[in-house]
Amino acid sequence: MDFLHSLLVATHLIGASLLVGTFFLQMRAKAAHNFTIMLVGASLQLVSGVALYGLAMAGDGEPNHMKLGIKGLIALVVFVAALIGFLRQKAIRKEKANLTAGGAVSVGNVELERRLLPFFHAAGGLALVNLLIAVFWR
């Protein structure tokens, strides 16, 4: 059981590093945000967090349900923001490829991808908030 717990904690930390690291690395970029890495990180965070909560419920101690509920809700919002950003970015790239393949005038990549900034900042910022809650709320 200890090995499973350690494996889940390591997976949870890897997901957090993917989310927050990508956020800090690409925060100043105006386009070409990497939502794929953020989506993988959010997925790892959500799945490993639920599994860790299940292990905490199965254990002898009483977990802090308020803290874990708030963290779970924030993790769900982070996942949804990363998923929406990923899907919209994929649609924008497909539309741009169709326009350029058809001989149309080049579409400005920066203007189209600027619409993705709220999803990028929501996913990264809330992941950082979730990390701070985990560290400071005892």
Backbone as a chain_set.jsonl record, in Angstrom:
{"seq": "MDFLHSLLVATHLIGASLLVGTFFLQMRAKAAHNFTIMLVGASLQLVSGVALYGLAMAGDGEPNHMKLGIKGLIALVVFVAALIGFLRQKAIRKEKANLTAGGAVSVGNVELERRLLPFFHAAGGLALVNLLIAVFWR", "coords": {"N": [[0.823, -1.194, 0.0], [2.017, 1.17, 0.671], [3.787, 1.554, -1.443], [2.019, 1.991, -3.577], [0.815, 4.368, -2.734], [3.056, 6.085, -2.75], [3.684, 5.982, -5.482], [1.385, 7.166, -6.573], [1.561, 9.728, -5.444], [3.938, 10.604, -6.645], [3.096, 10.62, -9.34], [1.127, 12.564, -9.145], [2.673, 14.808, -8.503], [4.226, 14.991, -10.823], [2.232, 15.639, -12.683], [1.501, 18.151, -11.647], [3.894, 19.544, -12.05], [4.033, 19.517, -14.835], [1.82, 21.119, -15.489], [2.195, 23.643, -14.071], [4.823, 24.25, -14.757], [4.711, 24.437, -17.593], [2.951, 26.569, -17.732], [4.424, 28.726, -16.537], [6.612, 28.769, -18.264], [5.524, 29.462, -20.753], [4.081, 31.754, -20.34], [4.4, 34.435, -21.211], [4.175, 34.284, -23.905], [2.464, 35.022, -26.958], [1.146, 33.401, -28.664], [0.759, 29.982, -29.827], [0.563, 28.273, -27.567], [1.127, 25.422, -25.517], [-1.177, 23.334, -25.22], [-1.465, 20.623, -25.15], [0.434, 19.457, -23.414], [-0.44, 20.681, -21.07], [-2.986, 19.555, -20.855], [-2.375, 16.849, -20.493], [-1.008, 17.034, -18.035], [-3.095, 18.052, -16.41], [-4.875, 15.928, -16.546], [-3.374, 13.867, -15.335], [-3.147, 14.985, -12.772], [-5.849, 15.104, -11.934], [-6.756, 12.395, -12.027], [-4.856, 11.032, -10.386], [-5.207, 12.49, -8.066], [-7.865, 11.884, -7.305], [-7.528, 9.159, -6.85], [-5.673, 9.238, -4.732], [-7.29, 10.457, -2.815], [-9.166, 8.424, -2.472], [-7.492, 6.467, -1.333], [-6.882, 7.801, 1.031], [-9.365, 7.862, 2.244], [-9.725, 5.156, 2.693], [-7.85, 4.651, 4.584], [-6.742, 4.813, 8.058], [-6.82, 7.34, 9.274], [-8.622, 10.501, 9.396], [-9.399, 12.254, 6.588], [-9.034, 15.686, 5.45], [-11.848, 16.818, 4.419], [-12.948, 19.204, 3.423], [-10.743, 20.679, 2.407], [-9.79, 18.843, 0.456], [-12.038, 18.635, -1.149], [-12.28, 21.244, -2.19], [-9.826, 21.4, -3.549], [-10.252, 19.343, -5.394], [-12.393, 20.362, -6.902], [-11.198, 22.644, -8.03], [-9.213, 21.339, -9.521], [-10.809, 20.023, -11.361], [-11.882, 22.193, -12.788], [-9.51, 23.198, -13.872], [-8.826, 21.044, -15.543], [-10.999, 21.104, -17.353], [-10.666, 23.662, -18.504], [-8.154, 23.319, -19.738], [-8.821, 21.274, -21.516], [-10.807, 22.479, -23.153], [-9.274, 24.56, -24.243], [-7.362, 22.997, -25.616], [-9.001, 21.648, -27.507], [-10.103, 23.808, -28.937], [-7.774, 24.987, -29.948], [-6.893, 22.963, -31.607], [-8.99, 22.983, -33.492], [-8.661, 25.553, -34.573], [-6.129, 25.303, -35.766], [-6.713, 23.357, -37.659], [-8.602, 24.694, -39.232], [-7.018, 26.79, -40.186], [-5.157, 25.329, -41.677], [-6.837, 24.311, -43.65], [-7.626, 26.677, -44.907], [-5.195, 27.676, -45.926], [-4.488, 25.575, -47.599], [-6.444, 25.715, -49.515], [-5.731, 27.894, -50.971], [-6.338, 30.342, -49.956], [-6.032, 33.622, -48.464], [-3.427, 34.116, -46.113], [-4.091, 33.491, -42.745], [-3.924, 35.369, -39.786], [-2.078, 33.984, -37.285], [-1.605, 34.775, -34.66], [-3.793, 36.411, -33.942], [-5.937, 34.616, -34.025], [-5.14, 32.655, -32.171], [-5.002, 34.156, -29.916], [-7.424, 34.151, -28.753], [-7.367, 31.96, -27.192], [-5.996, 32.535, -24.917], [-7.431, 33.165, -22.419], [-8.188, 30.576, -21.549], [-5.746, 29.305, -21.287], [-4.517, 30.861, -19.261], [-6.379, 30.515, -17.216], [-6.234, 27.731, -16.722], [-3.478, 27.399, -16.031], [-3.116, 29.337, -13.973], [-5.03, 28.575, -12.026], [-4.071, 26.033, -11.487], [-1.71, 26.692, -10.219], [-2.781, 27.986, -7.972], [-4.039, 25.776, -6.806], [-1.798, 24.272, -6.164], [-0.619, 25.942, -4.244], [-2.609, 25.862, -2.266], [-2.379, 23.194, -1.504], [0.14, 23.246, -0.313], [0.066, 25.23, 1.745], [-2.313, 24.94, 3.266], [-2.977, 23.26, 6.025]], "CA": [[0.0, 0.0, 0.0], [2.914, 2.331, 0.693], [4.309, 1.752, -2.791], [0.941, 2.591, -4.369], [0.693, 5.761, -2.294], [4.223, 6.816, -3.261], [3.528, 6.078, -6.93], [0.338, 8.16, -6.847], [2.095, 11.05, -5.101], [4.879, 10.961, -7.704], [2.29, 10.95, -10.516], [0.467, 13.841, -8.847], [3.689, 15.853, -8.613], [4.578, 15.122, -12.233], [1.14, 16.403, -13.29], [1.617, 19.548, -11.207], [5.042, 20.172, -12.702], [3.668, 19.751, -16.232], [0.897, 22.26, -15.559], [2.775, 24.907, -13.612], [6.025, 24.508, -15.556], [4.28, 24.93, -18.91], [2.359, 27.892, -17.528], [5.475, 29.716, -16.343], [7.471, 28.818, -19.44], [4.86, 30.075, -21.902], [3.178, 32.813, -19.868], [4.53, 35.679, -21.966], [3.963, 34.042, -25.339], [1.177, 35.506, -27.447], [0.515, 32.338, -29.455], [1.371, 28.653, -29.822], [0.628, 27.663, -26.242], [1.118, 23.973, -25.612], [-2.29, 22.804, -24.438], [-1.343, 19.171, -25.041], [1.135, 19.183, -22.164], [-1.308, 21.087, -19.966], [-4.068, 18.578, -20.745], [-1.794, 15.644, -19.883], [-0.777, 17.356, -16.635], [-4.381, 18.155, -15.715], [-5.42, 14.574, -16.451], [-2.616, 13.181, -14.287], [-3.524, 15.575, -11.493], [-7.215, 14.733, -11.581], [-6.863, 10.95, -11.773], [-4.071, 10.666, -9.208], [-5.82, 13.128, -6.897], [-9.024, 11.074, -6.903], [-7.0, 7.908, -6.29], [-5.119, 9.554, -3.414], [-8.426, 10.684, -1.918], [-9.694, 7.1, -2.161], [-6.588, 5.842, -0.364], [-7.029, 8.497, 2.312], [-10.639, 7.42, 2.83], [-9.571, 3.767, 3.12], [-6.895, 4.601, 5.689], [-7.248, 4.948, 9.429], [-7.031, 8.742, 9.631], [-9.745, 11.241, 8.807], [-8.875, 13.296, 5.69], [-9.676, 16.996, 5.475], [-12.773, 16.777, 3.288], [-13.116, 20.551, 2.883], [-9.559, 20.974, 1.587], [-9.741, 17.958, -0.697], [-13.154, 18.993, -2.026], [-11.918, 22.477, -2.899], [-8.763, 21.052, -4.494], [-10.854, 18.553, -6.466], [-13.174, 21.266, -7.747], [-10.244, 23.445, -8.798], [-8.581, 20.44, -10.488], [-11.789, 19.783, -12.423], [-11.928, 23.409, -13.607], [-8.249, 23.225, -14.619], [-8.94, 20.044, -16.603], [-11.958, 21.582, -18.361], [-10.041, 24.783, -19.215], [-7.119, 22.762, -20.619], [-9.491, 20.518, -22.573], [-11.42, 23.428, -24.087], [-8.17, 25.196, -24.964], [-6.801, 22.013, -26.54], [-9.932, 21.408, -28.613], [-10.191, 25.022, -29.762], [-6.509, 25.147, -30.658], [-6.916, 21.962, -32.676], [-9.92, 23.468, -34.514], [-8.038, 26.713, -35.219], [-5.06, 24.815, -36.643], [-7.346, 22.666, -38.785], [-9.193, 25.732, -40.088], [-5.914, 27.495, -40.844], [-4.607, 24.422, -42.687], [-7.803, 24.254, -44.754], [-7.588, 27.947, -45.63], [-3.959, 27.796, -46.693], [-4.493, 24.539, -48.64], [-7.361, 26.152, -50.555], [-5.192, 29.059, -51.663], [-6.864, 31.573, -49.369], [-5.049, 34.52, -47.867], [-2.944, 33.611, -44.831], [-4.807, 33.993, -41.572], [-3.006, 35.688, -38.707], [-2.069, 32.979, -36.234], [-1.624, 35.426, -33.361], [-5.148, 36.872, -33.63], [-6.787, 33.461, -33.744], [-4.732, 31.978, -30.944], [-5.192, 35.052, -28.769], [-8.69, 33.765, -28.128], [-7.088, 30.846, -26.292], [-5.312, 33.026, -23.718], [-8.164, 32.985, -21.155], [-8.157, 29.173, -21.133], [-4.374, 29.037, -20.857], [-4.283, 31.505, -17.964], [-7.245, 29.882, -16.221], [-5.678, 26.417, -16.374], [-2.201, 27.565, -15.338], [-3.281, 30.093, -12.729], [-5.737, 27.763, -11.037], [-3.159, 24.956, -11.079], [-0.814, 27.301, -9.229], [-3.587, 28.163, -6.751], [-4.211, 24.451, -6.229], [-0.506, 23.915, -5.577], [-0.459, 26.737, -3.029], [-3.534, 25.313, -1.275], [-1.795, 21.946, -1.012], [1.305, 23.517, 0.523], [-0.17, 26.08, 2.908], [-3.483, 24.55, 4.067], [-2.649, 22.049, 6.8]], "C": [[0.869, 1.262, 0.0], [3.48, 2.624, -0.691], [3.266, 2.42, -3.681], [0.774, 4.061, -4.011], [1.846, 6.605, -2.843], [4.145, 7.003, -4.776], [2.483, 7.128, -7.301], [0.807, 9.575, -6.517], [3.078, 11.518, -6.174], [4.136, 11.36, -8.98], [1.613, 12.307, -10.342], [1.458, 15.003, -8.99], [4.149, 16.061, -10.052], [3.505, 15.925, -12.973], [1.202, 17.874, -12.918], [2.779, 20.245, -11.899], [4.768, 20.418, -14.186], [2.776, 20.979, -16.37], [1.589, 23.581, -15.233], [4.033, 25.253, -14.41], [5.689, 25.053, -16.934], [3.712, 26.336, -18.794], [3.435, 28.963, -17.386], [6.349, 29.87, -17.584], [6.833, 29.602, -20.582], [3.958, 31.248, -21.526], [3.241, 34.07, -20.736], [4.319, 35.507, -23.454], [2.572, 34.511, -25.749], [0.434, 34.437, -28.241], [1.283, 31.041, -29.25], [1.567, 28.099, -28.421], [0.466, 26.158, -26.375], [0.03, 23.411, -24.698], [-2.21, 21.288, -24.294], [-0.658, 18.795, -23.733], [0.266, 19.56, -20.972], [-2.447, 20.091, -19.765], [-3.559, 17.28, -20.119], [-1.563, 15.879, -18.391], [-2.066, 17.424, -15.835], [-5.021, 16.782, -15.542], [-4.711, 13.779, -15.352], [-3.002, 13.688, -12.904], [-4.896, 15.092, -11.031], [-7.318, 13.255, -11.208], [-6.081, 10.551, -10.517], [-4.633, 11.311, -7.937], [-7.025, 12.358, -6.396], [-8.563, 9.767, -6.271], [-6.391, 8.137, -4.903], [-6.218, 9.815, -2.389], [-9.053, 9.344, -1.512], [-8.814, 6.36, -1.167], [-6.705, 6.491, 1.007], [-8.322, 8.082, 3.016], [-10.528, 5.985, 3.358], [-8.642, 3.638, 4.322], [-7.564, 4.801, 7.034], [-7.581, 6.385, 9.798], [-8.225, 9.35, 8.925], [-9.185, 12.341, 7.915], [-9.667, 14.598, 5.834], [-10.567, 17.108, 4.233], [-12.964, 18.15, 2.637], [-11.967, 20.902, 1.947], [-9.559, 20.129, 0.323], [-10.893, 18.219, -1.66], [-12.859, 20.244, -2.839], [-10.835, 22.191, -3.935], [-9.312, 20.236, -5.663], [-11.653, 19.405, -7.429], [-12.257, 22.124, -8.618], [-9.573, 22.58, -9.864], [-9.526, 20.142, -11.644], [-11.892, 20.994, -13.353], [-10.659, 23.535, -14.449], [-8.318, 22.251, -15.791], [-9.858, 20.534, -17.717], [-11.361, 22.736, -19.162], [-8.959, 24.281, -20.173], [-7.743, 21.995, -21.777], [-10.121, 21.44, -23.611], [-10.346, 24.14, -24.896], [-7.555, 24.263, -25.986], [-7.701, 21.812, -27.752], [-10.064, 22.621, -29.52], [-8.911, 25.26, -30.55], [-6.428, 24.165, -31.827], [-7.829, 22.414, -33.817], [-9.332, 24.657, -35.269], [-6.946, 26.259, -36.179], [-5.633, 24.093, -37.854], [-7.942, 23.671, -39.765], [-8.108, 26.479, -40.853], [-5.299, 26.622, -41.931], [-5.535, 24.323, -43.888], [-7.77, 25.534, -45.581], [-6.327, 28.072, -46.479], [-3.887, 26.745, -47.797], [-5.395, 24.941, -49.8], [-6.893, 27.38, -51.298], [-5.711, 30.373, -51.117], [-5.716, 32.402, -48.786], [-4.681, 33.982, -46.492], [-3.682, 34.293, -43.683], [-3.787, 34.247, -40.481], [-3.126, 34.71, -37.556], [-2.208, 33.615, -34.862], [-3.04, 35.86, -32.988], [-6.067, 35.706, -33.28], [-6.428, 32.8, -32.418], [-4.822, 32.875, -29.716], [-6.48, 34.733, -28.036], [-8.499, 32.626, -27.123], [-6.446, 31.296, -24.98], [-6.123, 32.87, -22.43], [-8.139, 31.541, -20.65], [-6.773, 28.783, -20.625], [-4.123, 29.614, -19.468], [-5.168, 30.916, -16.868], [-6.663, 28.55, -15.773], [-4.392, 26.571, -15.568], [-2.33, 28.276, -14.01], [-3.984, 29.288, -11.651], [-4.91, 26.559, -10.598], [-2.17, 25.475, -10.033], [-1.545, 27.524, -7.905], [-3.766, 26.822, -6.049], [-2.924, 23.971, -5.549], [-0.285, 24.663, -4.265], [-1.404, 26.266, -1.921], [-2.95, 24.043, -0.668], [-0.634, 22.215, -0.039], [0.931, 24.224, 1.821], [-1.366, 25.681, 3.767], [-3.163, 23.224, 4.754], [-3.809, 21.568, 7.583]], "O": [[0.509, 2.282, -0.588], [3.638, 3.783, -1.074], [3.596, 3.319, -4.455], [0.61, 4.902, -4.894], [1.629, 7.709, -3.342], [4.5, 8.062, -5.292], [2.682, 7.894, -8.244], [0.482, 10.518, -7.238], [3.059, 12.684, -6.571], [4.508, 12.337, -9.63], [1.537, 13.097, -11.283], [1.116, 16.054, -9.533], [4.432, 17.19, -10.455], [3.825, 16.787, -13.792], [0.984, 18.745, -13.76], [2.664, 21.406, -12.292], [5.221, 21.42, -14.738], [2.967, 21.788, -17.278], [1.566, 24.519, -16.03], [4.279, 26.423, -14.704], [6.303, 26.016, -17.394], [3.957, 27.188, -19.647], [3.365, 30.0, -18.046], [6.775, 30.977, -17.914], [7.524, 30.325, -21.3], [3.146, 31.681, -22.344], [2.211, 34.704, -20.967], [4.287, 36.492, -24.191], [1.62, 34.406, -24.975], [-0.771, 34.553, -28.465], [2.319, 31.01, -28.586], [2.611, 27.521, -28.118], [-0.255, 25.68, -27.252], [0.291, 23.058, -23.547], [-2.834, 20.727, -23.393], [-1.127, 17.907, -23.022], [0.237, 18.841, -19.973], [-2.832, 19.813, -18.629], [-4.251, 16.678, -19.298], [-1.886, 15.018, -17.572], [-2.133, 16.918, -14.715], [-5.637, 16.505, -14.513], [-5.353, 13.107, -14.544], [-3.163, 12.9, -11.972], [-5.074, 14.717, -9.872], [-7.906, 12.911, -10.183], [-6.595, 9.81, -9.679], [-4.539, 10.732, -6.855], [-7.194, 12.192, -5.188], [-9.133, 9.317, -5.277], [-6.576, 7.319, -4.002], [-6.087, 9.435, -1.226], [-9.425, 9.151, -0.354], [-9.319, 5.699, -0.26], [-6.635, 5.808, 2.029], [-8.359, 7.967, 4.241], [-11.163, 5.639, 4.354], [-8.653, 2.613, 5.003], [-8.783, 4.939, 7.133], [-8.522, 6.628, 10.553], [-8.764, 8.781, 7.976], [-8.559, 13.273, 8.418], [-10.814, 14.601, 6.282], [-10.101, 17.447, 3.146], [-13.126, 18.238, 1.419], [-12.188, 21.366, 0.828], [-9.347, 20.654, -0.77], [-10.737, 18.04, -2.867], [-13.152, 20.3, -4.034], [-10.909, 22.674, -5.065], [-8.881, 20.42, -6.801], [-11.598, 19.195, -8.641], [-12.517, 22.306, -9.807], [-9.382, 23.033, -10.993], [-9.087, 20.021, -12.787], [-11.979, 20.835, -14.57], [-10.725, 23.935, -15.612], [-7.917, 22.588, -16.905], [-9.532, 20.394, -18.896], [-11.531, 22.785, -20.38], [-8.858, 24.767, -21.299], [-7.245, 22.059, -22.901], [-9.984, 21.21, -24.812], [-10.491, 24.306, -26.107], [-7.255, 24.68, -27.104], [-7.228, 21.805, -28.889], [-10.131, 22.479, -30.741], [-8.964, 25.691, -31.702], [-5.948, 24.511, -32.907], [-7.481, 22.248, -34.986], [-9.494, 24.754, -36.486], [-6.848, 26.777, -37.291], [-5.095, 24.205, -38.955], [-7.806, 23.521, -40.979], [-8.268, 26.767, -42.04], [-4.955, 27.124, -43.001], [-5.069, 24.259, -45.025], [-7.872, 25.489, -46.807], [-6.388, 28.524, -47.623], [-3.28, 26.998, -48.838], [-5.145, 24.556, -50.942], [-7.599, 27.866, -52.182], [-5.543, 31.415, -51.751], [-4.589, 31.928, -48.643], [-5.536, 33.45, -45.783], [-3.863, 35.51, -43.669], [-2.884, 33.437, -40.269], [-4.177, 34.624, -36.921], [-2.865, 33.052, -33.986], [-3.449, 35.697, -31.839], [-6.874, 35.797, -32.355], [-7.308, 32.432, -31.64], [-4.725, 32.389, -28.589], [-6.614, 35.01, -26.844], [-9.377, 32.365, -26.301], [-6.363, 30.513, -24.033], [-5.55, 32.472, -21.416], [-8.074, 31.314, -19.442], [-6.643, 28.03, -19.66], [-3.58, 28.933, -18.598], [-4.748, 30.83, -15.714], [-6.605, 28.269, -14.576], [-4.237, 25.932, -14.527], [-1.719, 27.866, -13.022], [-3.578, 29.316, -10.489], [-5.032, 26.109, -9.459], [-1.839, 24.772, -9.079], [-0.986, 27.275, -6.837], [-3.655, 26.744, -4.825], [-2.965, 23.342, -4.492], [0.183, 24.081, -3.287], [-1.025, 26.275, -0.75], [-3.02, 23.841, 0.544], [-0.458, 21.489, 0.939], [1.426, 23.857, 2.886], [-1.413, 26.074, 4.933], [-3.091, 22.184, 4.099], [-3.704, 20.564, 8.287]]}, "num_chains": 1, "name": "protein.A"}
